[in-house]
Amino acid sequence: MIWKDMLLDLYLRRAEGTILEVGTGFGENLALLRKAFPDSTIVTIDPSVHASRYAEGSYFVQAKAERLPFRDESFDMVSSATTMHHMRNIRSALEEFRRVLKCKGRLIIMDWTPDSKYNPHSREVVANSMNEVISSIDHYIQVIQLNEEEEFYAICGAKLC
């Protein structure tokens, strides 16, 4: 399954609402979110102000995942696609995701596996990131689904109240 198809499938199973996309990048995941949730408010963050050019149709905020500038329980869903390996402190980012999620809000994380043909980074960086996310995710949210494919892994979880 291609990663975009898998993400779109996960998105289409979720209720609409206010969505936070972590890591605007080149806008690929943002395009999937807009397709899945055309009537939702989507906020996208990226540490680079240059990513704002890809944020058409959403609200762009220059910020890092480890320190989100939003109130507690602001979002119905948080999505992070191909960004976890960029984070310096994954546990801080996961804590922030949990903090800004509303009660019963959904968290969807997708990133490359170390040997993925799509992975443009060092195998070691991606392996360390993936291992930390998978080993610590259940401290922050209830994991509903965990898929480990050859090219990517995906986690869908919910914030318990």
Backbone as JSON, one array per atom type, in Angstrom:
{
  "sequence": "MIWKDMLLDLYLRRAEGTILEVGTGFGENLALLRKAFPDSTIVTIDPSVHASRYAEGSYFVQAKAERLPFRDESFDMVSSATTMHHMRNIRSALEEFRRVLKCKGRLIIMDWTPDSKYNPHSREVVANSMNEVISSIDHYIQVIQLNEEEEFYAICGAKLC",
  "N": [[0.84, -1.18, 0.0], [0.6, 2.18, -0.85], [1.98, 4.97, 0.87], [0.5, 7.38, 0.89], [-2.07, 6.55, 0.18], [-2.67, 4.91, 2.35], [-2.65, 6.78, 4.47], [-4.75, 8.49, 3.67], [-6.87, 6.68, 3.82], [-6.9, 6.2, 6.62], [-7.53, 8.8, 7.47], [-10.08, 9.19, 6.35], [-11.66, 7.66, 7.95], [-12.15, 9.07, 10.2], [-13.79, 11.52, 12.28], [-14.81, 14.82, 11.28], [-13.41, 18.02, 12.13], [-11.44, 20.28, 14.06], [-8.19, 20.41, 12.95], [-4.76, 19.66, 13.46], [-1.89, 19.82, 11.65], [1.31, 18.56, 11.74], [4.29, 19.66, 10.66], [4.54, 21.06, 7.9], [6.12, 21.0, 5.57], [6.45, 20.2, 2.18], [3.8, 20.29, 1.63], [2.44, 17.91, 0.99], [1.1, 16.05, 2.76], [-0.74, 17.83, 3.78], [-2.35, 18.34, 1.56], [-3.65, 15.86, 1.37], [-5.09, 15.91, 3.77], [-6.8, 18.1, 3.3], [-8.3, 17.05, 1.24], [-9.57, 14.88, 2.5], [-10.93, 16.18, 4.55], [-12.69, 18.5, 3.72], [-14.31, 20.49, 4.82], [-13.26, 21.16, 7.25], [-11.38, 22.99, 9.73], [-8.05, 23.54, 9.28], [-4.93, 23.63, 10.73], [-1.58, 24.2, 10.18], [1.77, 23.48, 11.06], [5.22, 24.4, 11.0], [8.74, 24.54, 11.47], [10.1, 26.12, 9.69], [9.65, 29.15, 8.07], [9.45, 29.28, 5.37], [7.92, 27.15, 4.56], [5.37, 28.05, 4.57], [4.46, 28.77, 2.08], [3.34, 26.49, 1.05], [1.03, 26.11, 2.34], [-1.53, 26.76, 1.51], [-5.01, 27.21, 1.81], [-5.17, 26.56, 4.45], [-4.34, 27.35, 7.88], [-1.28, 28.72, 8.64], [1.34, 28.31, 10.98], [4.36, 29.26, 12.3], [6.25, 27.1, 14.02], [7.57, 24.7, 16.39], [7.19, 21.19, 16.92], [7.76, 20.27, 19.46], [7.1, 22.29, 21.12], [4.31, 23.52, 21.15], [2.3, 26.28, 20.21], [-0.39, 26.45, 21.24], [-3.55, 26.31, 22.93], [-4.47, 24.03, 25.57], [-6.22, 21.07, 24.67], [-7.19, 21.82, 22.05], [-7.57, 20.69, 19.52], [-9.24, 18.35, 17.37], [-8.0, 16.4, 15.97], [-4.63, 15.38, 15.49], [-2.09, 15.29, 13.15], [0.82, 13.8, 11.96], [2.98, 13.41, 9.49], [5.67, 11.89, 8.01], [7.53, 13.31, 9.6], [8.47, 12.83, 12.2], [11.1, 11.93, 12.44], [12.55, 14.23, 12.22], [12.45, 15.54, 14.6], [13.89, 16.77, 17.57], [13.36, 16.1, 20.19], [11.48, 13.62, 20.76], [9.74, 12.6, 22.71], [8.89, 14.94, 24.02], [7.49, 16.12, 21.92], [5.43, 14.21, 21.55], [4.13, 14.47, 24.01], [3.22, 17.09, 23.76], [1.46, 16.77, 21.59], [-0.48, 15.18, 22.79], [-1.34, 16.96, 24.77], [-2.56, 19.09, 23.29], [-4.62, 17.8, 22.04], [-8.13, 17.24, 22.0], [-10.41, 15.75, 24.37], [-10.82, 12.38, 23.66], [-9.76, 12.84, 21.2], [-8.01, 12.25, 18.09], [-4.84, 10.9, 17.15], [-2.62, 10.69, 14.53], [0.16, 9.23, 13.24], [2.69, 8.94, 10.86], [5.57, 7.65, 9.4], [8.75, 7.11, 7.75], [10.26, 3.86, 7.43], [13.46, 2.59, 8.47], [14.77, 1.32, 6.26], [13.34, 2.13, 4.08], [12.65, 2.89, 0.68], [11.88, 5.43, 0.21], [12.98, 6.96, 2.17], [14.89, 9.73, 2.75], [16.91, 10.22, 4.51], [19.52, 9.42, 6.94], [19.86, 5.97, 7.7], [20.23, 5.3, 10.39], [19.32, 7.56, 11.86], [16.56, 7.55, 11.24], [15.87, 4.99, 12.14], [16.37, 5.21, 14.91], [14.51, 7.21, 15.58], [12.04, 5.99, 14.81], [12.04, 3.75, 16.53], [11.95, 5.02, 19.04], [9.49, 6.39, 18.93], [7.64, 4.23, 18.61], [8.18, 2.7, 20.89], [7.46, 4.4, 22.98], [4.97, 5.54, 22.55], [2.54, 4.59, 23.72], [2.56, 5.65, 26.24], [1.48, 8.08, 26.04], [-0.87, 8.18, 24.48], [-3.78, 6.15, 23.78], [-3.15, 3.44, 21.85], [-4.7, 2.58, 18.91], [-4.35, 1.44, 16.47], [-1.56, 0.0, 14.91], [0.58, -0.07, 12.33], [3.15, -1.67, 10.63], [4.79, -1.42, 7.87], [6.78, -2.31, 4.99], [7.91, 0.01, 3.89], [7.05, 2.15, 5.49], [5.79, 3.18, 8.73], [2.77, 3.35, 10.63], [0.71, 4.91, 13.02], [-2.27, 4.99, 14.78], [-4.06, 6.63, 17.2], [-5.84, 7.42, 20.27], [-6.76, 10.02, 22.5], [-7.23, 9.47, 25.83], [-9.73, 10.18, 28.3]],
  "CA": [[0.0, 0.0, 0.0], [1.35, 3.42, -0.91], [1.77, 5.7, 2.11], [-0.56, 8.38, 0.75], [-3.34, 5.81, 0.2], [-2.88, 4.47, 3.72], [-3.03, 7.94, 5.27], [-6.08, 8.92, 3.27], [-7.79, 5.71, 4.39], [-7.01, 6.5, 8.05], [-8.22, 10.08, 7.62], [-11.48, 9.08, 5.98], [-12.37, 6.96, 9.02], [-12.21, 9.96, 11.36], [-14.76, 12.61, 12.23], [-14.26, 16.12, 10.95], [-13.23, 18.92, 13.26], [-10.26, 21.13, 13.97], [-7.07, 19.51, 12.72], [-3.4, 20.19, 13.48], [-0.9, 19.06, 10.89], [2.64, 18.86, 12.24], [5.29, 19.53, 9.61], [3.98, 21.45, 6.6], [7.01, 20.51, 4.51], [6.09, 20.61, 0.83], [2.35, 20.3, 1.53], [1.84, 16.66, 0.52], [0.12, 15.57, 3.73], [-1.77, 18.86, 3.86], [-3.26, 18.09, 0.44], [-4.48, 14.72, 1.76], [-6.02, 16.36, 4.8], [-7.83, 18.94, 2.67], [-9.16, 16.14, 0.47], [-10.36, 14.09, 3.44], [-11.72, 17.05, 5.44], [-12.84, 19.77, 3.01], [-15.04, 21.49, 5.61], [-12.61, 21.32, 8.54], [-10.34, 23.99, 9.93], [-6.75, 22.86, 9.36], [-3.79, 24.46, 11.12], [-0.34, 23.47, 9.89], [2.95, 24.1, 11.65], [6.54, 24.01, 10.51], [9.73, 25.49, 12.01], [10.59, 26.99, 8.61], [8.66, 30.08, 7.53], [9.35, 29.02, 3.92], [6.87, 26.16, 4.34], [4.07, 28.73, 4.48], [4.03, 28.83, 0.68], [2.62, 25.26, 0.73], [-0.07, 26.01, 3.3], [-2.76, 27.32, 0.96], [-6.22, 26.54, 2.26], [-5.06, 26.25, 5.87], [-3.68, 28.39, 8.67], [0.11, 28.37, 8.87], [1.98, 28.85, 12.17], [5.76, 28.85, 12.41], [6.41, 26.52, 15.36], [8.14, 23.36, 16.5], [6.29, 20.22, 17.55], [8.11, 20.09, 20.86], [6.61, 23.44, 21.88], [3.19, 24.0, 20.35], [1.74, 27.53, 20.75], [-1.84, 26.33, 21.25], [-4.16, 25.98, 24.23], [-4.81, 22.63, 25.85], [-7.44, 20.51, 24.08], [-7.6, 22.7, 20.95], [-7.73, 20.01, 18.24], [-9.91, 17.06, 17.31], [-7.04, 15.45, 15.42], [-3.26, 15.81, 15.2], [-1.49, 14.43, 12.14], [2.25, 14.0, 11.73], [3.4, 12.49, 8.43], [7.09, 11.99, 7.6], [8.19, 14.39, 10.34], [8.99, 12.46, 13.52], [12.56, 11.79, 12.39], [13.14, 15.58, 12.28], [12.29, 16.1, 15.94], [15.02, 16.58, 18.49], [12.88, 15.46, 21.41], [10.25, 12.95, 20.36], [8.83, 12.51, 23.85], [8.28, 16.26, 24.21], [6.51, 16.29, 20.85], [4.28, 13.36, 21.87], [3.43, 15.11, 25.13], [2.51, 18.25, 23.21], [0.34, 16.26, 20.8], [-1.5, 14.76, 23.77], [-1.85, 18.16, 25.44], [-3.44, 19.9, 22.44], [-5.77, 17.0, 21.6], [-9.33, 17.23, 22.81], [-10.81, 14.46, 24.91], [-11.15, 11.41, 22.62], [-9.18, 13.26, 19.93], [-7.2, 11.24, 17.39], [-3.47, 11.19, 16.74], [-2.16, 9.82, 13.46], [1.59, 9.42, 12.95], [3.25, 8.08, 9.82], [6.94, 8.01, 9.03], [9.48, 6.09, 7.01], [11.06, 2.86, 8.12], [14.87, 2.86, 8.16], [15.19, 0.81, 4.95], [12.39, 2.56, 3.05], [13.22, 3.52, -0.52], [11.49, 6.85, 0.26], [13.71, 7.62, 3.24], [16.02, 10.5, 2.25], [17.8, 10.5, 5.63], [20.35, 8.28, 7.32], [19.13, 4.83, 8.26], [20.35, 5.35, 11.84], [18.42, 8.61, 12.37], [15.18, 7.1, 11.1], [15.69, 3.84, 13.02], [16.27, 5.72, 16.29], [13.23, 7.91, 15.68], [10.96, 5.0, 14.77], [12.07, 2.95, 17.76], [11.5, 5.83, 20.17], [8.04, 6.62, 18.78], [6.89, 2.99, 18.85], [8.36, 2.22, 22.27], [6.94, 5.32, 23.98], [3.68, 6.11, 22.17], [1.44, 4.22, 24.6], [2.62, 6.46, 27.46], [0.83, 9.36, 25.74], [-2.21, 7.96, 23.94], [-4.17, 4.75, 23.61], [-2.91, 3.03, 20.48], [-5.82, 1.86, 18.33], [-3.84, 0.68, 15.32], [-0.14, 0.18, 14.61], [0.95, -0.8, 11.11], [4.55, -1.58, 10.23], [4.96, -1.89, 6.49], [8.18, -2.32, 4.56], [8.37, 1.36, 3.58], [6.64, 3.12, 6.48], [4.97, 2.71, 9.82], [1.68, 4.26, 10.93], [0.07, 4.72, 14.3], [-3.51, 5.74, 15.02], [-4.37, 6.53, 18.61], [-6.85, 8.33, 20.81], [-6.49, 10.56, 23.83], [-8.21, 9.04, 26.83], [-10.17, 11.27, 29.19]],
  "C": [[0.88, 1.24, 0.0], [0.99, 4.27, 0.31], [0.65, 6.73, 2.01], [-1.94, 7.71, 0.79], [-3.68, 5.38, 1.62], [-3.31, 5.64, 4.6], [-4.44, 8.42, 4.94], [-7.14, 7.98, 3.84], [-7.99, 5.95, 5.89], [-7.79, 7.79, 8.27], [-9.71, 9.94, 7.36], [-12.31, 8.33, 7.02], [-12.58, 7.83, 10.25], [-13.27, 11.03, 11.16], [-14.06, 13.92, 11.89], [-14.15, 16.96, 12.21], [-12.05, 19.83, 13.0], [-9.03, 20.24, 13.96], [-5.75, 20.27, 12.79], [-2.53, 19.26, 12.67], [0.47, 19.52, 11.34], [3.65, 18.6, 11.14], [4.72, 19.81, 8.23], [4.8, 20.88, 5.46], [6.63, 21.08, 3.16], [4.58, 20.49, 0.58], [1.69, 19.01, 1.08], [0.78, 16.12, 1.47], [-1.04, 16.56, 3.86], [-2.8, 18.68, 2.74], [-4.18, 16.9, 0.74], [-5.51, 15.11, 2.81], [-7.15, 17.21, 4.22], [-8.81, 18.09, 1.86], [-10.11, 15.37, 1.4], [-11.33, 14.94, 4.26], [-11.93, 18.42, 4.81], [-13.53, 20.87, 3.82], [-14.42, 21.75, 6.97], [-11.64, 22.49, 8.54], [-9.03, 23.23, 10.12], [-5.69, 23.9, 9.67], [-2.56, 23.62, 10.84], [0.84, 24.22, 10.47], [4.21, 23.57, 10.99], [7.54, 25.0, 11.12], [10.25, 26.46, 10.95], [9.46, 27.86, 8.06], [8.46, 29.85, 6.03], [8.26, 27.99, 3.59], [5.5, 26.81, 4.17], [3.57, 28.8, 3.05], [3.25, 27.59, 0.25], [1.35, 25.1, 1.56], [-1.39, 26.6, 2.79], [-3.97, 26.5, 1.39], [-6.2, 26.13, 3.71], [-4.43, 27.45, 6.58], [-2.26, 27.92, 8.98], [0.62, 29.07, 10.13], [3.42, 28.34, 12.17], [6.0, 28.39, 13.85], [7.07, 25.16, 15.26], [7.17, 22.46, 17.26], [6.54, 20.07, 19.04], [7.61, 21.22, 21.75], [5.48, 24.11, 21.09], [2.55, 25.23, 21.0], [0.21, 27.54, 20.77], [-2.31, 25.96, 22.66], [-4.37, 24.48, 24.35], [-6.13, 22.29, 25.16], [-8.03, 21.41, 22.99], [-8.0, 21.95, 19.68], [-8.44, 18.66, 18.38], [-8.98, 15.98, 16.76], [-5.69, 16.13, 15.24], [-2.69, 14.79, 14.23], [-0.02, 14.8, 11.96], [2.7, 12.96, 10.7], [4.8, 12.84, 7.96], [7.81, 13.14, 8.3], [8.85, 13.95, 11.65], [10.51, 12.35, 13.53], [13.28, 13.14, 12.41], [13.16, 16.15, 13.69], [13.46, 15.77, 16.84], [14.61, 15.85, 19.76], [11.5, 14.87, 21.13], [9.26, 12.88, 21.52], [8.16, 13.85, 24.16], [7.21, 16.52, 23.15], [5.26, 15.45, 21.14], [3.46, 13.93, 23.02], [2.64, 16.32, 24.64], [1.31, 17.82, 22.37], [-0.81, 15.89, 21.74], [-2.15, 15.98, 24.42], [-2.85, 18.92, 24.59], [-4.63, 19.12, 21.89], [-6.94, 17.14, 22.56], [-9.55, 15.83, 23.36], [-11.33, 13.58, 23.77], [-10.65, 11.84, 21.23], [-8.26, 12.19, 19.38], [-5.82, 11.78, 17.05], [-3.1, 10.18, 15.66], [-0.72, 10.21, 13.13], [1.98, 8.45, 11.85], [4.66, 8.57, 9.53], [7.6, 6.83, 8.33], [10.08, 5.06, 7.94], [12.52, 3.1, 7.71], [15.31, 2.44, 6.76], [14.24, 1.2, 3.81], [13.11, 3.21, 1.87], [12.87, 5.01, -0.57], [12.31, 7.65, 1.26], [14.92, 8.39, 2.69], [17.08, 10.79, 3.32], [18.63, 9.27, 5.98], [19.48, 7.2, 7.97], [19.11, 4.9, 9.78], [19.39, 6.38, 12.45], [16.98, 8.13, 12.35], [14.91, 5.9, 12.0], [15.53, 4.29, 14.47], [14.93, 6.4, 16.53], [12.07, 6.92, 15.75], [10.89, 4.2, 16.06], [11.58, 3.74, 18.96], [10.0, 6.09, 20.1], [7.28, 5.36, 19.18], [7.02, 2.53, 20.3], [7.72, 3.14, 23.31], [5.53, 5.83, 23.71], [2.57, 5.8, 23.17], [1.51, 4.9, 25.97], [1.81, 7.76, 27.28], [-0.59, 9.22, 25.24], [-2.51, 6.47, 23.94], [-4.0, 4.4, 22.14], [-4.09, 2.17, 20.02], [-5.32, 0.94, 17.22], [-2.37, 1.02, 15.12], [0.18, -0.7, 13.42], [2.44, -0.6, 10.88], [4.68, -2.24, 8.87], [6.45, -1.88, 6.16], [8.73, -0.9, 4.41], [8.06, 2.39, 4.66], [5.92, 2.43, 7.63], [3.9, 3.76, 10.09], [1.05, 3.88, 12.26], [-1.19, 5.58, 14.34], [-3.82, 5.53, 16.49], [-5.41, 7.54, 19.02], [-6.41, 8.79, 22.19], [-7.61, 10.11, 24.76], [-8.54, 10.21, 27.74], [-10.2, 10.82, 30.61]]
}
